[in-house]
Amino acid sequence: MLEVEHLAVSYGPTRILEDVSFAVPEGQVVSLLGGNGSGKTTVLNALCGMVRPDGGSARIAGEDCTGRRPDEILRRGVAQVPQGREVFATMTVAENLEMGAYARRDRDGVRRDTERVLALFPRLREKARRRAGTLSGGEQQMLAVARAMMSGPRLLLMDEPSVGLAPAVLGDMVATIRALRAEGMTILLVEQNVGVAAAVADTAHVLRGGRIVHSGPAARLLGDEEVLRSYLG
């Protein structure tokens, strides 16, 4: 589904990513892990068109999408769940979902997907007329995922969905990612929470200083004490 080769990104004179290569096979969950400043979010921003790479390429379903605008990337089936949720606080839950589908013209498909996400997140159905800013942190995270799903993506980019969630709600998020994977969704998951990544990912890559320093099956890699101590704290 996604093939990233030799990706390099700079902000001004500062190089953030250097020669990053990995793949996300269709129907799998792949996790990028690393501490603050390792380059995880920059990878996602480059993939969804928010920043322009200095070099390398990103192919989505075989098509080179390197450097395309965000709206072009969205129309090719890539949606991002941003770090910090970033819901439209003054809009209702229902209006946030409508915004997620703004680029679509298949009204019947939008209605089906609305029912699908409300079935996945029944609390959002209960609060459909509530302003998003009045929801709890966990509910806002659910809404951010549901809004992204409303674009009808083939590839979902998730930027630290566990941040700020209470332990009980964290379990709900793990269950949600597993449910999406069971439906066949392809997911690139950026995380600092090793437990979440180990619970849902097929493969994990560890970023440090803008480079991938370890890769492997998630369960094995994240069970390696040396990797955890040396690169993930």
C-alpha positions in Angstrom: 0.0 0.0 0.0 2.7 2.5 1.0 6.4 2.4 0.0 8.7 5.1 1.4 12.2 5.2 0.0 15.1 7.4 1.1 12.9 10.1 2.4 14.7 13.3 3.5 13.1 16.4 5.0 14.6 19.7 6.3 13.1 22.7 8.1 15.3 25.5 6.9 18.9 24.6 7.5 18.0 21.8 9.9 17.7 18.2 8.5 14.9 16.4 10.3 14.7 13.1 8.3 17.7 11.4 6.6 17.3 8.5 4.3 14.1 6.9 5.8 12.8 3.8 4.1 10.0 1.5 5.1 6.8 -0.1 3.7 3.3 -0.5 5.0 1.7 -3.6 3.4 -2.0 -3.5 2.7 -4.2 -4.5 5.6 -1.5 -4.3 8.2 -0.6 -1.9 11.1 2.9 -0.6 11.0 4.2 1.5 13.9 6.9 4.3 13.9 8.3 4.7 17.4 10.8 7.2 18.9 11.2 9.9 21.4 10.4 13.6 21.0 12.3 15.1 18.1 13.0 11.8 16.4 11.1 12.8 13.2 8.0 10.7 13.6 5.4 13.4 13.0 7.5 14.8 10.1 7.2 11.5 8.3 3.4 11.8 8.5 3.5 15.4 7.4 5.6 14.6 4.4 3.3 11.7 3.5 0.1 13.8 3.6 1.6 16.8 1.8 2.0 19.2 4.7 5.8 19.4 4.1 7.8 18.9 0.9 10.6 16.4 1.1 14.1 17.3 0.0 14.6 13.9 -1.4 13.3 10.3 -1.7 9.8 9.2 -2.6 6.5 8.0 -1.3 4.4 5.6 -3.4 0.8 5.0 -2.5 -0.8 1.9 -4.1 2.0 2.1 -6.7 1.6 5.8 -7.5 4.3 8.3 -6.8 2.7 10.9 -4.6 5.9 12.7 -3.4 5.4 16.4 -2.9 1.7 16.5 -3.9 -0.7 18.9 -2.2 -2.7 17.7 0.8 -6.0 17.7 -1.1 -4.5 15.5 -3.8 -3.2 13.1 -1.2 -6.6 13.0 0.5 -8.3 12.2 -2.8 -5.8 9.3 -3.3 -7.1 7.7 -0.1 -4.8 8.9 2.7 -6.3 10.4 5.8 -4.5 11.6 8.9 -5.6 11.6 12.6 -3.5 14.5 13.9 -1.7 14.7 17.1 -3.7 16.6 19.7 -7.0 15.6 18.0 -7.6 19.1 16.5 -11.4 18.7 16.3 -13.5 21.7 15.2 -14.4 22.7 18.7 -17.3 25.0 17.9 -18.9 22.6 15.5 -21.1 19.7 16.6 -20.0 16.1 16.4 -22.2 15.6 13.3 -20.7 18.7 11.6 -17.2 17.4 12.3 -18.1 14.2 10.5 -19.5 16.1 7.6 -16.2 18.0 7.3 -14.4 14.7 7.1 -16.4 13.9 4.0 -16.1 17.3 2.3 -14.1 16.1 -0.7 -16.5 13.2 -1.4 -19.4 13.3 -4.0 -20.9 9.9 -3.3 -23.7 10.8 -1.0 -24.9 7.2 -0.5 -21.4 6.2 0.5 -21.1 9.1 2.9 -24.4 8.0 4.6 -23.1 4.4 4.8 -19.8 5.6 6.3 -21.6 7.8 8.8 -23.5 4.8 10.1 -20.3 2.8 10.1 -18.3 5.2 12.3 -21.3 5.8 14.6 -21.6 2.0 15.1 -17.8 1.9 15.9 -18.2 4.9 18.3 -21.7 4.7 19.8 -20.9 7.5 22.2 -20.6 9.9 19.3 -24.1 8.9 18.2 -25.4 9.8 21.6 -23.6 13.2 21.4 -24.1 14.0 17.7 -25.6 17.4 18.5 -23.1 18.4 21.1 -20.3 20.8 20.3 -17.0 18.9 19.9 -15.2 21.2 22.4 -17.5 20.0 25.2 -16.5 16.3 24.7 -14.0 14.6 27.0 -10.4 14.0 25.7 -11.2 10.4 24.9 -14.4 11.3 23.0 -12.5 14.0 21.1 -9.9 11.3 20.1 -12.8 9.1 18.9 -14.2 11.9 16.9 -10.8 12.7 15.3 -10.6 9.0 14.2 -14.2 9.0 13.0 -13.7 12.3 11.0 -10.7 10.8 9.2 -12.6 7.7 8.4 -15.3 9.8 6.8 -13.0 10.6 3.9 -13.1 6.9 2.9 -9.4 6.3 3.2 -7.4 3.3 2.1 -4.5 4.3 4.4 -4.9 5.9 7.8 -2.1 7.9 9.4 -2.4 8.1 13.2 -0.2 10.5 15.1 0.1 9.4 18.8 -3.6 8.6 19.4 -2.8 7.5 23.0 -1.5 10.9 24.2 -3.4 12.2 27.1 -5.9 9.3 27.4 -6.8 7.8 30.7 -5.9 4.1 31.0 -9.5 2.9 30.6 -10.0 5.0 27.5 -6.6 3.8 26.2 -8.0 0.3 26.1 -10.9 1.6 24.0 -8.4 3.1 21.5 -6.5 -0.1 21.2 -9.7 -2.0 20.6 -10.6 0.6 17.9 -7.4 0.2 16.0 -7.8 -3.6 16.2 -11.3 -3.3 14.8 -10.2 -1.1 11.9 -7.4 -3.6 11.1 -10.0 -6.4 11.2 -12.0 -4.5 8.6 -9.0 -4.4 6.3 -7.8 -0.8 7.0 -4.1 -0.2 6.4 -2.6 1.9 9.3 0.6 3.8 9.9 0.7 4.4 13.6 3.1 7.0 15.2 3.5 6.3 18.9 5.6 6.8 22.0 3.5 4.3 24.0 5.3 1.0 23.4 2.5 -0.9 25.0 0.0 0.4 22.5 2.3 -0.3 19.5 3.0 -3.8 20.7 -0.7 -4.5 21.2 -1.8 -3.5 17.6 1.2 -3.4 15.2 2.4 -6.1 12.9 5.8 -4.4 12.3 7.6 -1.6 14.2 10.4 0.8 13.2 12.3 2.8 15.7 13.4 6.4 14.6 16.2 8.2 16.2 17.8 11.4 15.0 15.8 11.2 11.7 16.9 7.7 10.8 15.4 4.3 11.3 17.7 2.5 13.7 15.7 -0.8 14.3 13.0 -2.6 12.4 11.3 -5.9 12.9 8.1 -7.7 14.0 6.5 -5.5 16.6 6.2 -8.2 19.3 9.8 -9.2 19.0 11.3 -5.7 18.6 9.3 -4.2 21.5 10.1 -7.1 23.7 13.9 -6.4 23.3 15.1 -4.8 26.5 18.2 -3.3 24.8 16.0 -1.6 22.2 13.7 -0.2 24.8 16.4 1.0 27.0 18.7 2.5 24.3 16.2 4.1 22.0 12.8 4.4 23.7 13.8 5.2 27.2 
